[in-house]
Amino acid sequence: MFVLAAHHIFIRVAWVFKTESVIMPAFMDHIAGAGWLRGFLPVLNRVGQSLPPLLLAERLKNTRRKKWTLFFAAQMMSVPFLTLSVIWLSLDEKRHWWLPMIFLSLYFFFFCVSGIHQLAYGTVQGKLIRANRRGRLLSLCGMVGSILSVTCLWLLLQDWLERGDGGFGLIFGFAGVGFVVGGLCVLLLAEPPDKASKTPWTFVQPFRDAWQIFRHDKDFRRVAVVAMCFSPVILLFPHYQALGRRGASIQSSAFDIMMWVIAQNIAVGVYSMITGFFADRHGNRLVLRGQLIVGAVAPLLALGLMSGTSSGIQRWYWVTFCLIGIAPVTMRTLVNFTLELTEPVHHPRYVSTLSVCLAIPFCTSPLVGYCVDLFDFAPVFVGASAIIALGFVLTFRMSEPRLE
């Protein structure tokens, strides 16, 4: 448990310096600026985290020690950000027509290996940590990870953002080094070997297996539909900072951006402790309902705060980032719920199938960004809130594996 926690904490500290709700869309705005381009970030994010795990799930299942996949995936996660750091620091002129394409390509590569990393982490966790202790692991990672990440943000981020080039070279370099260190922690993991078996692999078979799981396992199907309803929380990630930076009282200062990132990551730690405690004692279904309520309120709160003309009200916009901090915790809750639906031998296939189901709504992400450009934020945010609320209603059709 403690080795997995250390690994997750270092990954978390690195991750906050590339947070999807603030830093990455801010960088995209810095080099391009269009809403439809911001809209590519979530779809590349989710497709990258979905298809590679699906294709590799069977191979991971037949691997004797899963920790090596976890180790190499974490190391590869560092490559895009170290590359971006070198490119950014070497450029005198920061606006080039080719830079958005390079950035989006590296961004997609990162999430491909990140998806494999999440698959391996979920599989190793399912193998080594029993169900009623996974919430404790979630709480430990959230509490310690938040303290360390917020400390690093407070000490480093504002100074870096105030640099003439936006500080992105140093920010991405720090993230890359953090992923390397997180991967090295895995070498300390004591994992007993599984029995290895060789099965023929084809490109089509993983998709067939995923469809069979979705079609025949009604408990999984209900979880997958709820997960798809939750996806608008992440679909809106790139647009929260754009809405906030439009405010009359917010001048996109480095301090404002830093506080948004800090607020979100403190919230992740608090949510992790609370949900981990209740998940171990009352199951993940109850926890998931509360998380969906928080997710549905976030877009409405953002609109409410930024619709006022008072600078005093708009200064509270950071509270929005406290609410969207529920997203990564909910994703781990969905994985933990899925792990309880089947035997450990089937965990890779179930987790990868869940990732594919989550990817389906993200194909609309560029359209969402275009709608923000065309109709402004309000219709898009209200519609997203309604879909998340539907997910809350659908949780009442889900089973609770602990009670069966």
N, C-alpha and C positions, 0 to 999 in steps of 0.2 A: 504493500500500500504506500509506504513512504517513498520508495523509489519512483513509482508511478506519479505520486504527488509532486516530487521534485521535478520530474520531466515536464509535467503539465504546467507547473509554475513558471519555469524558465520560458517555455513556449508562450505562455500568457504574457509575460513581461515583454517579450519581443513583439507579440501580436499587437499590443496597445499602441505601438509606434507606427502601425499601419492600419489603424482601426477603420472599418468600412464605412462608418457613419460620418467621419470627419476628415481624417488625414488623406485617404485615397481619393475621395471626390474633390477635396481641396486641391490636391496635386493635379487632377484632371482639369479642373477649372483654371489652374495656373498655366497649363500648357495648351488648353483648347478653349473650354468655356461653354459649350452647348449642352443643353439638357439631354438631348438624345444621345450624346456621347457618354454622359454620366449614366444613362440608362443601360449601357453595355456592361457596366461593372457588375451588377447583380447577376445577369445571365451568365457571364463568363465565370463568375464565382460559383454558381450552383451547378452549371453543366460540368465544370472542371471537377467539382467535388462528387459528382454522381456517376459519370460514365466510366472513368478509370477504375474506381472501386468495384463497379459491377463486373467489369471484364477480368479483374484480378481476384475476385472473391473466392472462386473455386481453387485457384492456385494457393491462396493464403490458407485456405482450409486444409490443404494437403501438405503444408509446410510443417516441419518438425518443431521449429522454434519460431514463433511469430515475432519475437522481439527484434529480429534482424530486419524485418520489413519496417518496423516502427523506427529503428535507428536510421536506416538509409533514407526513409521518407523525410525525416526531420532534417537530415543533412542537405537533401536536395531542396528543401524549402528555403534554405539560405541563399541559394544561387541567384534567383531573380533579384533579390534585394541588394545583394552585394554588387551585382551587375549594374542595377539602376544607380547605386551610389557612385560607382566609378564613372558611369556615363555623365551623371549630373555634375559631379565635381570637375570633370574635364571640359565641360562646355562653357564657353564665354557667353554666347547668345543662347538663351534658354527656350526660345520659341522656334521650333523647326517643324516643317510639315510632316516629317517622318517620325517625330518623337511620340505622338499619341499611338501610332501603330506599334512601335517598339514597346511602349509601356503596356498596352493592352495584351500583346503577345506574351510578355513576361508575366503579366498578371494572370493570364489564363494558365500558363505553365505552373505557376505557384499553386493555384487551386487544384490542378490535376494531382500534384504530389501531396497537397494538403488533404485531398479526399482520400488518398491511399493511407495517409497518416491517421486520419480519423477512423478509417476502417480497421487498421491495425491496432489502434489504441482501444477501440471498442471491443475487438476480439480478445486482446490480451487481458483487458479488464474483466470481460465475461469469463475468461478461463481461470483467472487467479483470484478474483474478488467475488465473494458470494453476494447474492442479491440484496440481503438486508444490511450490507456494509458499503454498498456503492454510494449511497447518500452521504455517508461519512467521508468518503473520498472526495465527493463533490464539494462538501463543506470545507474540508481542509484545503483543497486547491483554491477555492474561491476566497477564503479568508486570507491566507498567506499571500496568494497571488495578487490580491487587491492591494495589500499593504506595500508589497515590493513594487508593483507597477505604478501605483500612485506616487510613491516616493521618487522613482526614476522620472516620471513625468514632471513632477514639481521642480526637481533639480535641473532637468535638462531641456525639456521641450520648449518652454517660452524663449529661452536664449537662442535656441536653434531656429525657431520660427521667425525671430526678429532679424536674422541675417538677410542680407540683400537678395540672396537666391532662394529665400524661403526655408533654408536649412534642410531641404529634403535629402541632400547627400549624406549628411550626418544621421538623419532620422532613419533612412533606409539601411545605412551601414550598421547602426545599432541593432536594428531588427534582424539583419542577417547573422550577426555574431550571436545574438540570443538564440536563434534556431540551432546553430551549431552546438552551443553549450547544452541546450535542452536535449538534443540527440545523444550527446555523450553520456548523459545520465542513464540512458537505457542500458548501457553496457554493464551497469551494476545490478540489473534485474535478474533474479533467480527464477528461471522458467523451466519446468520439467519438459522434456521433449514429448511430442505427440507421435503417434504412429503415422508415418508418411505413406501415402498411397499415390499412385499415378493413374490419372483418369484422362481419357482423350479430351482435348480442348478445341472448341470451335468458336468462331466469333459470334455466331448466332445463339449458341446454347445459353450463355448467361442471360440474354433477353428472354428466352423461353422460360428459364427457371424463374426469373423475376415475375413474369406474367402468371405462371402457375401459382406462385406464392400469393400474389395479389388476388387471383381468381378464386382460389380454393380455401384460403385461410381468412375467414370473415373477421376474426379478431384483429389480424394484421391490417386488413383492408380498412377497417374503421379508424385505426390509428393513422394510416396513411392519408385518409381523407381529411382528418383533423389537422395533420401536419401541412397539407396543401393549403388549408384555410389559414394557417398561421403564417404562411410564406409572405403575405403583404407587409408584415413587420420588417422583414429584411429587404423586400423590394423597395421600400421607401428610404432605406438607409442613405443613399447618396443625396437625397433631396432635403433632408432635415437641415444640413448645414447651409444649403442654398437658401432655404426659407429664413433661417436665422440671420444670415448675413444681409438679408434684405431689410432688416429692421432699422428703423430710424435711430435707435439708441445703441445699436451694435455696429461698430466700425470694423468688424473682422480683425480686431487686434489679436496679437499673439496670445494675450492673456485670456481673451474670450474663448479662443479655440482650445487653449490648454484646459480651461475650466470645463468645457464641454466633454473633453476626453476623460478628465479626472472624474467628473460626475458620473459618467457612464460606467467607469471601471469600479468606482466605489459601490455603485448599485449592483454590479455583477457579483461582487463579494458578498454583499448583504443578501441578495436573492439566493446565492449558492448555499449560504448557511441555513437560511430559513427553509428552502425547498429540500435540501439534503436531510434536515431533521425530520420534516413531515413525510418525505418519501420513504424513509426507512421504517417509519412507524405506521403510516396509513396508506402507503402505496402511491404510485406515480399518477394515478388518474385524478385524485383530488388535487394534487399539486399542479397538474396540467391545467385544470380549470381556472385556478387562480392566475396562472401565467397568461392565459388567453385573455382574461379580463384586463390585466395590466397592458397587454399588447394592443387591445382594442381602444383603450383610453388614450394612448400616446399620440396618435395623429390628431385627435380632437383637441387635446391639450395644446399641441403645437400651434394649431390654427387659432385657438382662443387667445393664446398669449401674443401672437404676432398680429392679430386683427386689431388690437388696441393701439391707440396713438400715444399712450402714456409711456414714457421711457421707463418709469418705475415698474410697469407690468412687463414690458419686453425684457427687462433685465433678469426676469425669472425664467427665461427661456431654457436655461440650463437644466431645469427640472424635467423637461422633455427627455433629455439624455439619460436621466435617472430611470425613466420608464422603459426606454428602448434597450437598456441594459439587461432586460429580461430575455432578449433574443438568444444569446449563446447558452444561457442556462436552460431555456426551454428546449433547445436542440439536444442538449445532453439528456434532459428528461425523456424526450422522445426516443433516444437511443436506448436508455436504460429500460424504458417500458417495452421496447421491441425485444431486448435481450431476454426478458421474462416470458416471452411468448413461445419460445422454442428451446431445444436442447443446445448446449454449447457448440456441438459439431456443426450446427446450422447457423450459428451467429454471423459469420461473414456474409452469407447470402442474404439473410434478413436485413442486416444493417445496410448493405449495398442497395438492396431493393428499396428500402426507405429513402435513401439518398436520391434514387431515380425518381421516385414519386414527388419528392420535394423539388426536383429540377423542373418538372412540367410547368408550374405556374411562372417560373422565372424566364421562360421563353417570351413572355409578354413584357419583359423589363424595358427594352428600347421603346416600345409603344407607350409604356407608362411615362418614361422621360419625355417623349414627344407630346403626350397629353398635358404634362406640366407646362411645357412651352406654349401649347395651344390654348388651354383652358385655365391656366394658373393652378395653384396648389389645392384650393379648397375642394373641388369635385373629386380629385384623385384621392386626397386624404380621407374624405368622408366615405367614399366607396371602399377603401381599404379597411377602414374601421368596421364597416358592416360585414365584410367577409370574415374578418377575425372573430367578430361576435357570433357569426354562424358556426364557426369552429367550436366555440364554447358550448353552444346548444348541442352540437353533435357528440360532445364528450359523454353525454348521458346515454348514448347508445353503446359506449365502449364497455368492455368487461374489465374487471380488475383481477389479474392473475393471482394475486395473493389470497383472494377469497375463493378460489376454485380448487 
